[in-house]
Amino acid sequence: MSRVTDLAGKTLGQIARDAQFAIPDDLSRHKGWVGSLFEHVLGCDAGSQAIQDFSALGIELKTLPLDAHGQPKESTFVCTVNAAGSESGQWQDSWVRKKLSNVLWVPIEADNRIALADRFVGMGWIWQPTAEQEAMLRQDWEELMELIALGEQNALTAEYGQYLQIRPKAANSRVMARASDIDGESILLNPRGFYLRTSFTRQLLEAATISSLGS
């Protein structure tokens, strides 16, 4: 957290230059650049392994892009969906729950009118779900996984889920992954991922802001 505090109030350009991290002109062809920068400067050690970003601490890193009004700009990716339905076991053993059990959030300006290097970083915070939040996430996850287990992936849209949703997760619509339909037949679908809705991350941001003002 001392590292996180040191980064708050700096621009992405300052942080990248201090870390000797190449800065692209924009994110159109470098969508994962911001996350990679913070993984580098904060010392994440997971790499491409299926573990939390800070493996020894069991903490996941999530950057939170904010619009011109200081609100979450887009839904937050959690992890990929196993289209074959083999993840449809128990919530307590799910990868979604593990990913969201302990999260370091780092808010970042994401107004497209501001040059990437000039965007400021806010004060990060560590979040753990309350009992009520976890209950809602669990309910969403169980409903979504039930549809997958029943082979109804084609019926899944971003409209399902109050806090947690499933959306396509691929570079383009031509990328396909193998799944099973309602009859158990093998089909090809666009890869999908679990995402947190902006309505949920807005709640987390507001709670963190209130907490920081009161401390």
KEPA-931571 format. One record per residue (C-alpha): chain; residue number from 1; x, y, z; residue in three letters. Coordinates in nm, 4 decimals, m for minus. Example, Ala and Ser with C-alpha at 12.3 -4.5 7.8 and 13.67 -1.06 7.14 Angstrom:
BEGIN
<node><mol>A</mol><seq>1</seq><east>1.2300</east><north>m0.4500</north><up>0.7800</up><type>ALA</type></node>
<node><mol>A</mol><seq>2</seq><east>1.3670</east><north>m0.1060</north><up>0.7140</up><type>SER</type></node>
# end
This chain:
BEGIN
<node><mol>A</mol><seq>1</seq><east>0.0000</east><north>0.0000</north><up>0.0000</up><type>MET</type></node>
<node><mol>A</mol><seq>2</seq><east>0.2960</east><north>0.2346</north><up>0.0464</up><type>SER</type></node>
<node><mol>A</mol><seq>3</seq><east>0.3753</east><north>0.1809</north><up>m0.3219</up><type>ARG</type></node>
<node><mol>A</mol><seq>4</seq><east>0.0136</east><north>0.2500</north><up>m0.4120</up><type>VAL</type></node>
<node><mol>A</mol><seq>5</seq><east>0.0185</east><north>0.5705</north><up>m0.2050</up><type>THR</type></node>
<node><mol>A</mol><seq>6</seq><east>0.3357</east><north>0.6853</north><up>m0.3800</up><type>ASP</type></node>
<node><mol>A</mol><seq>7</seq><east>0.1658</east><north>0.6479</north><up>m0.7203</up><type>LEU</type></node>
<node><mol>A</mol><seq>8</seq><east>m0.1490</east><north>0.8427</north><up>m0.6282</up><type>ALA</type></node>
<node><mol>A</mol><seq>9</seq><east>m0.1501</east><north>1.1910</north><up>m0.7804</up><type>GLY</type></node>
<node><mol>A</mol><seq>10</seq><east>0.1043</east><north>1.1063</north><up>m1.0499</up><type>LYS</type></node>
<node><mol>A</mol><seq>11</seq><east>0.0317</east><north>1.0764</north><up>m1.4206</up><type>THR</type></node>
<node><mol>A</mol><seq>12</seq><east>0.0658</east><north>0.7576</north><up>m1.6181</up><type>LEU</type></node>
<node><mol>A</mol><seq>13</seq><east>0.3489</east><north>0.9238</north><up>m1.8084</up><type>GLY</type></node>
<node><mol>A</mol><seq>14</seq><east>0.5431</east><north>1.0021</north><up>m1.4908</up><type>GLN</type></node>
<node><mol>A</mol><seq>15</seq><east>0.4996</east><north>0.6497</north><up>m1.3593</up><type>ILE</type></node>
<node><mol>A</mol><seq>16</seq><east>0.5949</east><north>0.4905</north><up>m1.6917</up><type>ALA</type></node>
<node><mol>A</mol><seq>17</seq><east>0.9037</east><north>0.7078</north><up>m1.7374</up><type>ARG</type></node>
<node><mol>A</mol><seq>18</seq><east>1.0235</east><north>0.6381</north><up>m1.3821</up><type>ASP</type></node>
<node><mol>A</mol><seq>19</seq><east>0.9805</east><north>0.2653</north><up>m1.4500</up><type>ALA</type></node>
<node><mol>A</mol><seq>20</seq><east>1.1393</east><north>0.2918</north><up>m1.7983</up><type>GLN</type></node>
<node><mol>A</mol><seq>21</seq><east>0.8168</east><north>0.1491</north><up>m1.9388</up><type>PHE</type></node>
<node><mol>A</mol><seq>22</seq><east>0.7413</east><north>0.2382</north><up>m2.3015</up><type>ALA</type></node>
<node><mol>A</mol><seq>23</seq><east>0.4355</east><north>0.4638</north><up>m2.3408</up><type>ILE</type></node>
<node><mol>A</mol><seq>24</seq><east>0.2080</east><north>0.4129</north><up>m2.6445</up><type>PRO</type></node>
<node><mol>A</mol><seq>25</seq><east>0.0319</east><north>0.7110</north><up>m2.8003</up><type>ASP</type></node>
<node><mol>A</mol><seq>26</seq><east>m0.3066</east><north>0.5612</north><up>m2.7149</up><type>ASP</type></node>
<node><mol>A</mol><seq>27</seq><east>m0.4692</east><north>0.2351</north><up>m2.6104</up><type>LEU</type></node>
<node><mol>A</mol><seq>28</seq><east>m0.6327</east><north>0.1424</north><up>m2.9405</up><type>SER</type></node>
<node><mol>A</mol><seq>29</seq><east>m0.3737</east><north>m0.1281</north><up>m3.0035</up><type>ARG</type></node>
<node><mol>A</mol><seq>30</seq><east>m0.2461</east><north>m0.1564</north><up>m2.6461</up><type>HIS</type></node>
<node><mol>A</mol><seq>31</seq><east>m0.5611</east><north>m0.2317</north><up>m2.4450</up><type>LYS</type></node>
<node><mol>A</mol><seq>32</seq><east>m0.3762</east><north>m0.4096</north><up>m2.1647</up><type>GLY</type></node>
<node><mol>A</mol><seq>33</seq><east>m0.1020</east><north>m0.1485</north><up>m2.1283</up><type>TRP</type></node>
<node><mol>A</mol><seq>34</seq><east>m0.2320</east><north>0.0244</north><up>m1.8138</up><type>VAL</type></node>
<node><mol>A</mol><seq>35</seq><east>m0.2755</east><north>m0.3047</north><up>m1.6295</up><type>GLY</type></node>
<node><mol>A</mol><seq>36</seq><east>0.0705</east><north>m0.4213</north><up>m1.7385</up><type>SER</type></node>
<node><mol>A</mol><seq>37</seq><east>0.2255</east><north>m0.0954</north><up>m1.6152</up><type>LEU</type></node>
<node><mol>A</mol><seq>38</seq><east>0.0787</east><north>m0.1350</north><up>m1.2677</up><type>PHE</type></node>
<node><mol>A</mol><seq>39</seq><east>0.1624</east><north>m0.5038</north><up>m1.2514</up><type>GLU</type></node>
<node><mol>A</mol><seq>40</seq><east>0.5207</east><north>m0.4027</north><up>m1.3236</up><type>HIS</type></node>
<node><mol>A</mol><seq>41</seq><east>0.5563</east><north>m0.1117</north><up>m1.0805</up><type>VAL</type></node>
<node><mol>A</mol><seq>42</seq><east>0.3651</east><north>m0.2810</north><up>m0.7974</up><type>LEU</type></node>
<node><mol>A</mol><seq>43</seq><east>0.5491</east><north>m0.6119</north><up>m0.8280</up><type>GLY</type></node>
<node><mol>A</mol><seq>44</seq><east>0.2765</east><north>m0.8541</north><up>m0.9333</up><type>CYS</type></node>
<node><mol>A</mol><seq>45</seq><east>0.4236</east><north>m1.2012</north><up>m0.9726</up><type>ASP</type></node>
<node><mol>A</mol><seq>46</seq><east>0.1442</east><north>m1.4122</north><up>m1.1206</up><type>ALA</type></node>
<node><mol>A</mol><seq>47</seq><east>0.2300</east><north>m1.3596</north><up>m1.4873</up><type>GLY</type></node>
<node><mol>A</mol><seq>48</seq><east>0.0018</east><north>m1.5787</north><up>m1.6990</up><type>SER</type></node>
<node><mol>A</mol><seq>49</seq><east>m0.0598</east><north>m1.8295</north><up>m1.4178</up><type>GLN</type></node>
<node><mol>A</mol><seq>50</seq><east>m0.4146</east><north>m1.8878</north><up>m1.2915</up><type>ALA</type></node>
<node><mol>A</mol><seq>51</seq><east>m0.3471</east><north>m1.7340</north><up>m0.9504</up><type>ILE</type></node>
<node><mol>A</mol><seq>52</seq><east>m0.4022</east><north>m1.3954</north><up>m0.7879</up><type>GLN</type></node>
<node><mol>A</mol><seq>53</seq><east>m0.1762</east><north>m1.1166</north><up>m0.9181</up><type>ASP</type></node>
<node><mol>A</mol><seq>54</seq><east>0.0043</east><north>m1.0885</north><up>m0.5831</up><type>PHE</type></node>
<node><mol>A</mol><seq>55</seq><east>0.0329</east><north>m1.4614</north><up>m0.5220</up><type>SER</type></node>
<node><mol>A</mol><seq>56</seq><east>0.1871</east><north>m1.4520</north><up>m0.1732</up><type>ALA</type></node>
<node><mol>A</mol><seq>57</seq><east>m0.0751</east><north>m1.2046</north><up>m0.0509</up><type>LEU</type></node>
<node><mol>A</mol><seq>58</seq><east>m0.3715</east><north>m1.3576</north><up>m0.2317</up><type>GLY</type></node>
<node><mol>A</mol><seq>59</seq><east>m0.4627</east><north>m1.0144</north><up>m0.3739</up><type>ILE</type></node>
<node><mol>A</mol><seq>60</seq><east>m0.5928</east><north>m0.9407</north><up>m0.7215</up><type>GLU</type></node>
<node><mol>A</mol><seq>61</seq><east>m0.5076</east><north>m0.6113</north><up>m0.8971</up><type>LEU</type></node>
<node><mol>A</mol><seq>62</seq><east>m0.7810</east><north>m0.4245</north><up>m1.0849</up><type>LYS</type></node>
<node><mol>A</mol><seq>63</seq><east>m0.7392</east><north>m0.0839</north><up>m1.2466</up><type>THR</type></node>
<node><mol>A</mol><seq>64</seq><east>m1.0615</east><north>0.1183</north><up>m1.2577</up><type>LEU</type></node>
<node><mol>A</mol><seq>65</seq><east>m1.0897</east><north>0.3568</north><up>m1.5560</up><type>PRO</type></node>
<node><mol>A</mol><seq>66</seq><east>m1.2917</east><north>0.6689</north><up>m1.4694</up><type>LEU</type></node>
<node><mol>A</mol><seq>67</seq><east>m1.4798</east><north>0.8939</north><up>m1.7104</up><type>ASP</type></node>
<node><mol>A</mol><seq>68</seq><east>m1.4840</east><north>1.2752</north><up>m1.7155</up><type>ALA</type></node>
<node><mol>A</mol><seq>69</seq><east>m1.7286</east><north>1.2743</north><up>m1.4228</up><type>HIS</type></node>
<node><mol>A</mol><seq>70</seq><east>m1.5107</east><north>1.0511</north><up>m1.2050</up><type>GLY</type></node>
<node><mol>A</mol><seq>71</seq><east>m1.7368</east><north>0.7478</north><up>m1.2503</up><type>GLN</type></node>
<node><mol>A</mol><seq>72</seq><east>m1.6390</east><north>0.3954</north><up>m1.3662</up><type>PRO</type></node>
<node><mol>A</mol><seq>73</seq><east>m1.6238</east><north>0.4078</north><up>m1.7440</up><type>LYS</type></node>
<node><mol>A</mol><seq>74</seq><east>m1.6690</east><north>0.0394</north><up>m1.8281</up><type>GLU</type></node>
<node><mol>A</mol><seq>75</seq><east>m1.7409</east><north>m0.2997</north><up>m1.6768</up><type>SER</type></node>
<node><mol>A</mol><seq>76</seq><east>m1.4471</east><north>m0.4743</north><up>m1.5084</up><type>THR</type></node>
<node><mol>A</mol><seq>77</seq><east>m1.3166</east><north>m0.8067</north><up>m1.6375</up><type>PHE</type></node>
<node><mol>A</mol><seq>78</seq><east>m1.2890</east><north>m1.0759</north><up>m1.3685</up><type>VAL</type></node>
<node><mol>A</mol><seq>79</seq><east>m1.1918</east><north>m1.3992</north><up>m1.5471</up><type>CYS</type></node>
<node><mol>A</mol><seq>80</seq><east>m1.2803</east><north>m1.6102</north><up>m1.8489</up><type>THR</type></node>
<node><mol>A</mol><seq>81</seq><east>m1.5835</east><north>m1.8378</north><up>m1.8609</up><type>VAL</type></node>
<node><mol>A</mol><seq>82</seq><east>m1.5309</east><north>m2.2096</north><up>m1.9106</up><type>ASN</type></node>
<node><mol>A</mol><seq>83</seq><east>m1.7733</east><north>m2.2630</north><up>m2.1966</up><type>ALA</type></node>
<node><mol>A</mol><seq>84</seq><east>m1.7757</east><north>m2.6390</north><up>m2.1400</up><type>ALA</type></node>
<node><mol>A</mol><seq>85</seq><east>m1.9452</east><north>m2.5812</north><up>m1.8048</up><type>GLY</type></node>
<node><mol>A</mol><seq>86</seq><east>m1.6860</east><north>m2.7720</north><up>m1.6022</up><type>SER</type></node>
<node><mol>A</mol><seq>87</seq><east>m1.6641</east><north>m2.4797</north><up>m1.3587</up><type>GLU</type></node>
<node><mol>A</mol><seq>88</seq><east>m2.0264</east><north>m2.5213</north><up>m1.2581</up><type>SER</type></node>
<node><mol>A</mol><seq>89</seq><east>m1.9516</east><north>m2.6609</north><up>m0.9129</up><type>GLY</type></node>
<node><mol>A</mol><seq>90</seq><east>m1.9781</east><north>m2.4672</north><up>m0.5885</up><type>GLN</type></node>
<node><mol>A</mol><seq>91</seq><east>m1.9461</east><north>m2.0904</north><up>m0.5477</up><type>TRP</type></node>
<node><mol>A</mol><seq>92</seq><east>m1.6896</east><north>m2.1231</north><up>m0.2683</up><type>GLN</type></node>
<node><mol>A</mol><seq>93</seq><east>m1.4582</east><north>m2.3143</north><up>m0.5028</up><type>ASP</type></node>
<node><mol>A</mol><seq>94</seq><east>m1.5113</east><north>m2.0926</north><up>m0.8048</up><type>SER</type></node>
<node><mol>A</mol><seq>95</seq><east>m1.2385</east><north>m1.8906</north><up>m0.9703</up><type>TRP</type></node>
<node><mol>A</mol><seq>96</seq><east>m1.4666</east><north>m1.5837</north><up>m0.9689</up><type>VAL</type></node>
<node><mol>A</mol><seq>97</seq><east>m1.4900</east><north>m1.5937</north><up>m0.5890</up><type>ARG</type></node>
<node><mol>A</mol><seq>98</seq><east>m1.1141</east><north>m1.6377</north><up>m0.5503</up><type>LYS</type></node>
<node><mol>A</mol><seq>99</seq><east>m1.0475</east><north>m1.3469</north><up>m0.7851</up><type>LYS</type></node>
<node><mol>A</mol><seq>100</seq><east>m1.2875</east><north>m1.1197</north><up>m0.5966</up><type>LEU</type></node>
<node><mol>A</mol><seq>101</seq><east>m1.2043</east><north>m1.2241</north><up>m0.2399</up><type>SER</type></node>
<node><mol>A</mol><seq>102</seq><east>m0.9313</east><north>m0.9605</north><up>m0.2001</up><type>ASN</type></node>
<node><mol>A</mol><seq>103</seq><east>m0.8893</east><north>m0.6869</north><up>m0.4620</up><type>VAL</type></node>
<node><mol>A</mol><seq>104</seq><east>m0.6570</east><north>m0.3887</north><up>m0.4908</up><type>LEU</type></node>
<node><mol>A</mol><seq>105</seq><east>m0.8451</east><north>m0.1242</north><up>m0.6885</up><type>TRP</type></node>
<node><mol>A</mol><seq>106</seq><east>m0.6502</east><north>0.1579</north><up>m0.8567</up><type>VAL</type></node>
<node><mol>A</mol><seq>107</seq><east>m0.8670</east><north>0.4344</north><up>m1.0099</up><type>PRO</type></node>
<node><mol>A</mol><seq>108</seq><east>m0.7284</east><north>0.6036</north><up>m1.3206</up><type>ILE</type></node>
<node><mol>A</mol><seq>109</seq><east>m0.8467</east><north>0.8879</north><up>m1.5432</up><type>GLU</type></node>
<node><mol>A</mol><seq>110</seq><east>m0.9744</east><north>0.7475</north><up>m1.8729</up><type>ALA</type></node>
<node><mol>A</mol><seq>111</seq><east>m1.1250</east><north>1.0508</north><up>m2.0442</up><type>ASP</type></node>
<node><mol>A</mol><seq>112</seq><east>m1.0336</east><north>1.0116</north><up>m2.4126</up><type>ASN</type></node>
<node><mol>A</mol><seq>113</seq><east>m0.9871</east><north>1.3875</north><up>m2.4409</up><type>ARG</type></node>
<node><mol>A</mol><seq>114</seq><east>m0.6819</east><north>1.3598</north><up>m2.2124</up><type>ILE</type></node>
<node><mol>A</mol><seq>115</seq><east>m0.3584</east><north>1.2242</north><up>m2.3595</up><type>ALA</type></node>
<node><mol>A</mol><seq>116</seq><east>m0.2705</east><north>0.8835</north><up>m2.2168</up><type>LEU</type></node>
<node><mol>A</mol><seq>117</seq><east>0.0538</east><north>1.0061</north><up>m2.0582</up><type>ALA</type></node>
<node><mol>A</mol><seq>118</seq><east>m0.1279</east><north>1.2981</north><up>m1.8898</up><type>ASP</type></node>
<node><mol>A</mol><seq>119</seq><east>m0.3960</east><north>1.0941</north><up>m1.7145</up><type>ARG</type></node>
<node><mol>A</mol><seq>120</seq><east>m0.3790</east><north>1.1020</north><up>m1.3364</up><type>PHE</type></node>
<node><mol>A</mol><seq>121</seq><east>m0.3883</east><north>0.8069</north><up>m1.0970</up><type>VAL</type></node>
<node><mol>A</mol><seq>122</seq><east>m0.6105</east><north>0.8176</north><up>m0.7911</up><type>GLY</type></node>
<node><mol>A</mol><seq>123</seq><east>m0.5660</east><north>0.6637</north><up>m0.4473</up><type>MET</type></node>
<node><mol>A</mol><seq>124</seq><east>m0.6010</east><north>0.2870</north><up>m0.4566</up><type>GLY</type></node>
<node><mol>A</mol><seq>125</seq><east>m0.7687</east><north>0.0776</north><up>m0.1893</up><type>TRP</type></node>
<node><mol>A</mol><seq>126</seq><east>m0.8041</east><north>m0.2871</north><up>m0.0915</up><type>ILE</type></node>
<node><mol>A</mol><seq>127</seq><east>m1.1571</east><north>m0.4270</north><up>m0.0958</up><type>TRP</type></node>
<node><mol>A</mol><seq>128</seq><east>m1.3068</east><north>m0.7447</north><up>0.0409</up><type>GLN</type></node>
<node><mol>A</mol><seq>129</seq><east>m1.6751</east><north>m0.8218</north><up>m0.0269</up><type>PRO</type></node>
<node><mol>A</mol><seq>130</seq><east>m1.9228</east><north>m0.7671</north><up>0.2524</up><type>THR</type></node>
<node><mol>A</mol><seq>131</seq><east>m2.1553</east><north>m1.0557</north><up>0.3341</up><type>ALA</type></node>
<node><mol>A</mol><seq>132</seq><east>m2.4322</east><north>m0.8811</north><up>0.1379</up><type>GLU</type></node>
<node><mol>A</mol><seq>133</seq><east>m2.2100</east><north>m0.8160</north><up>m0.1638</up><type>GLN</type></node>
<node><mol>A</mol><seq>134</seq><east>m2.0872</east><north>m1.1741</north><up>m0.1723</up><type>GLU</type></node>
<node><mol>A</mol><seq>135</seq><east>m2.4425</east><north>m1.3047</north><up>m0.1464</up><type>ALA</type></node>
<node><mol>A</mol><seq>136</seq><east>m2.5432</east><north>m1.1017</north><up>m0.4530</up><type>MET</type></node>
<node><mol>A</mol><seq>137</seq><east>m2.2323</east><north>m1.2064</north><up>m0.6479</up><type>LEU</type></node>
<node><mol>A</mol><seq>138</seq><east>m2.2991</east><north>m1.5678</north><up>m0.5566</up><type>ARG</type></node>
<node><mol>A</mol><seq>139</seq><east>m2.6606</east><north>m1.5446</north><up>m0.6705</up><type>GLN</type></node>
<node><mol>A</mol><seq>140</seq><east>m2.5544</east><north>m1.3972</north><up>m1.0055</up><type>ASP</type></node>
<node><mol>A</mol><seq>141</seq><east>m2.2798</east><north>m1.6575</north><up>m1.0513</up><type>TRP</type></node>
<node><mol>A</mol><seq>142</seq><east>m2.5086</east><north>m1.9505</north><up>m0.9723</up><type>GLU</type></node>
<node><mol>A</mol><seq>143</seq><east>m2.7766</east><north>m1.8299</north><up>m1.2148</up><type>GLU</type></node>
<node><mol>A</mol><seq>144</seq><east>m2.5223</east><north>m1.7724</north><up>m1.4925</up><type>LEU</type></node>
<node><mol>A</mol><seq>145</seq><east>m2.3499</east><north>m2.1060</north><up>m1.4366</up><type>MET</type></node>
<node><mol>A</mol><seq>146</seq><east>m2.6841</east><north>m2.2871</north><up>m1.4363</up><type>GLU</type></node>
<node><mol>A</mol><seq>147</seq><east>m2.7540</east><north>m2.1530</north><up>m1.7847</up><type>LEU</type></node>
<node><mol>A</mol><seq>148</seq><east>m2.4090</east><north>m2.2663</north><up>m1.8987</up><type>ILE</type></node>
<node><mol>A</mol><seq>149</seq><east>m2.4556</east><north>m2.6110</north><up>m1.7436</up><type>ALA</type></node>
<node><mol>A</mol><seq>150</seq><east>m2.7866</east><north>m2.6417</north><up>m1.9293</up><type>LEU</type></node>
<node><mol>A</mol><seq>151</seq><east>m2.6101</east><north>m2.5641</north><up>m2.2561</up><type>GLY</type></node>
<node><mol>A</mol><seq>152</seq><east>m2.7879</east><north>m2.2334</north><up>m2.3038</up><type>GLU</type></node>
<node><mol>A</mol><seq>153</seq><east>m2.4771</east><north>m2.0252</north><up>m2.3745</up><type>GLN</type></node>
<node><mol>A</mol><seq>154</seq><east>m2.6396</east><north>m1.8766</north><up>m2.6818</up><type>ASN</type></node>
<node><mol>A</mol><seq>155</seq><east>m2.9150</east><north>m1.7339</north><up>m2.4636</up><type>ALA</type></node>
<node><mol>A</mol><seq>156</seq><east>m2.6685</east><north>m1.5618</north><up>m2.2322</up><type>LEU</type></node>
<node><mol>A</mol><seq>157</seq><east>m2.6523</east><north>m1.1865</north><up>m2.2808</up><type>THR</type></node>
<node><mol>A</mol><seq>158</seq><east>m2.5085</east><north>m0.9012</north><up>m2.0749</up><type>ALA</type></node>
<node><mol>A</mol><seq>159</seq><east>m2.8605</east><north>m0.8387</north><up>m1.9406</up><type>GLU</type></node>
<node><mol>A</mol><seq>160</seq><east>m2.8317</east><north>m1.1322</north><up>m1.6976</up><type>TYR</type></node>
<node><mol>A</mol><seq>161</seq><east>m2.6936</east><north>m1.0659</north><up>m1.3489</up><type>GLY</type></node>
<node><mol>A</mol><seq>162</seq><east>m2.7341</east><north>m0.7722</north><up>m1.1109</up><type>GLN</type></node>
<node><mol>A</mol><seq>163</seq><east>m2.3660</east><north>m0.7263</north><up>m1.0202</up><type>TYR</type></node>
<node><mol>A</mol><seq>164</seq><east>m2.1947</east><north>m0.9966</north><up>m1.2265</up><type>LEU</type></node>
<node><mol>A</mol><seq>165</seq><east>m2.2518</east><north>m1.0442</north><up>m1.5982</up><type>GLN</type></node>
<node><mol>A</mol><seq>166</seq><east>m2.1129</east><north>m1.2494</north><up>m1.8859</up><type>ILE</type></node>
<node><mol>A</mol><seq>167</seq><east>m1.9927</east><north>m1.0743</north><up>m2.1996</up><type>ARG</type></node>
<node><mol>A</mol><seq>168</seq><east>m1.7848</east><north>m1.1673</north><up>m2.5060</up><type>PRO</type></node>
<node><mol>A</mol><seq>169</seq><east>m1.4111</east><north>m1.1684</north><up>m2.4366</up><type>LYS</type></node>
<node><mol>A</mol><seq>170</seq><east>m1.2139</east><north>m1.1802</north><up>m2.7615</up><type>ALA</type></node>
<node><mol>A</mol><seq>171</seq><east>m1.0130</east><north>m0.9557</north><up>m2.9907</up><type>ALA</type></node>
<node><mol>A</mol><seq>172</seq><east>m1.2867</east><north>m0.9852</north><up>m3.2553</up><type>ASN</type></node>
<node><mol>A</mol><seq>173</seq><east>m1.5968</east><north>m1.1862</north><up>m3.3452</up><type>SER</type></node>
<node><mol>A</mol><seq>174</seq><east>m1.3939</east><north>m1.4326</north><up>m3.5539</up><type>ARG</type></node>
<node><mol>A</mol><seq>175</seq><east>m1.2289</east><north>m1.5800</north><up>m3.2428</up><type>VAL</type></node>
<node><mol>A</mol><seq>176</seq><east>m1.4199</east><north>m1.8920</north><up>m3.1384</up><type>MET</type></node>
<node><mol>A</mol><seq>177</seq><east>m1.4112</east><north>m2.1436</north><up>m2.8512</up><type>ALA</type></node>
<node><mol>A</mol><seq>178</seq><east>m1.5674</east><north>m2.4900</north><up>m2.8295</up><type>ARG</type></node>
<node><mol>A</mol><seq>179</seq><east>m1.8731</east><north>m2.5363</north><up>m2.6050</up><type>ALA</type></node>
<node><mol>A</mol><seq>180</seq><east>m2.1771</east><north>m2.7627</north><up>m2.5657</up><type>SER</type></node>
<node><mol>A</mol><seq>181</seq><east>m2.5342</east><north>m2.6746</north><up>m2.6545</up><type>ASP</type></node>
<node><mol>A</mol><seq>182</seq><east>m2.8541</east><north>m2.7718</north><up>m2.4725</up><type>ILE</type></node>
<node><mol>A</mol><seq>183</seq><east>m2.8469</east><north>m3.1160</north><up>m2.6392</up><type>ASP</type></node>
<node><mol>A</mol><seq>184</seq><east>m2.4846</east><north>m3.1779</north><up>m2.5451</up><type>GLY</type></node>
<node><mol>A</mol><seq>185</seq><east>m2.3660</east><north>m3.1245</north><up>m2.9011</up><type>GLU</type></node>
<node><mol>A</mol><seq>186</seq><east>m2.0312</east><north>m2.9562</north><up>m2.9613</up><type>SER</type></node>
<node><mol>A</mol><seq>187</seq><east>m2.0626</east><north>m2.5998</north><up>m3.0913</up><type>ILE</type></node>
<node><mol>A</mol><seq>188</seq><east>m1.8370</east><north>m2.2986</north><up>m3.1441</up><type>LEU</type></node>
<node><mol>A</mol><seq>189</seq><east>m1.8971</east><north>m1.9705</north><up>m2.9579</up><type>LEU</type></node>
<node><mol>A</mol><seq>190</seq><east>m1.7111</east><north>m1.6466</north><up>m2.9051</up><type>ASN</type></node>
<node><mol>A</mol><seq>191</seq><east>m1.5029</east><north>m1.6718</north><up>m2.5832</up><type>PRO</type></node>
<node><mol>A</mol><seq>192</seq><east>m1.6762</east><north>m1.5040</north><up>m2.2903</up><type>ARG</type></node>
<node><mol>A</mol><seq>193</seq><east>m1.5752</east><north>m1.3579</north><up>m1.9583</up><type>GLY</type></node>
<node><mol>A</mol><seq>194</seq><east>m1.7239</east><north>m1.2664</north><up>m1.6223</up><type>PHE</type></node>
<node><mol>A</mol><seq>195</seq><east>m1.7461</east><north>m0.8901</north><up>m1.5702</up><type>TYR</type></node>
<node><mol>A</mol><seq>196</seq><east>m1.8492</east><north>m0.6648</north><up>m1.2814</up><type>LEU</type></node>
<node><mol>A</mol><seq>197</seq><east>m2.1106</east><north>m0.4096</north><up>m1.3821</up><type>ARG</type></node>
<node><mol>A</mol><seq>198</seq><east>m2.0273</east><north>m0.0387</north><up>m1.3515</up><type>THR</type></node>
<node><mol>A</mol><seq>199</seq><east>m2.3229</east><north>m0.0007</north><up>m1.1143</up><type>SER</type></node>
<node><mol>A</mol><seq>200</seq><east>m2.1379</east><north>m0.2294</north><up>m0.8724</up><type>PHE</type></node>
<node><mol>A</mol><seq>201</seq><east>m1.7904</east><north>m0.0769</north><up>m0.9081</up><type>THR</type></node>
<node><mol>A</mol><seq>202</seq><east>m1.9515</east><north>0.2663</north><up>m0.8637</up><type>ARG</type></node>
<node><mol>A</mol><seq>203</seq><east>m2.0739</east><north>0.1509</north><up>m0.5217</up><type>GLN</type></node>
<node><mol>A</mol><seq>204</seq><east>m1.7230</east><north>0.0345</north><up>m0.4314</up><type>LEU</type></node>
<node><mol>A</mol><seq>205</seq><east>m1.5690</east><north>0.3629</north><up>m0.5446</up><type>LEU</type></node>
<node><mol>A</mol><seq>206</seq><east>m1.8215</east><north>0.5697</north><up>m0.3490</up><type>GLU</type></node>
<node><mol>A</mol><seq>207</seq><east>m1.7661</east><north>0.3631</north><up>m0.0338</up><type>ALA</type></node>
<node><mol>A</mol><seq>208</seq><east>m1.3878</east><north>0.3976</north><up>m0.0666</up><type>ALA</type></node>
<node><mol>A</mol><seq>209</seq><east>m1.4193</east><north>0.7745</north><up>m0.1172</up><type>THR</type></node>
<node><mol>A</mol><seq>210</seq><east>m1.6402</east><north>0.8125</north><up>0.1907</up><type>ILE</type></node>
<node><mol>A</mol><seq>211</seq><east>m1.3982</east><north>0.5983</north><up>0.3927</up><type>SER</type></node>
<node><mol>A</mol><seq>212</seq><east>m1.0968</east><north>0.8081</north><up>0.2867</up><type>SER</type></node>
<node><mol>A</mol><seq>213</seq><east>m1.2770</east><north>1.1317</north><up>0.3751</up><type>LEU</type></node>
<node><mol>A</mol><seq>214</seq><east>m1.3592</east><north>0.9987</north><up>0.7186</up><type>GLY</type></node>
<node><mol>A</mol><seq>215</seq><east>m1.0056</east><north>0.8813</north><up>0.7976</up><type>SER</type></node>
# end
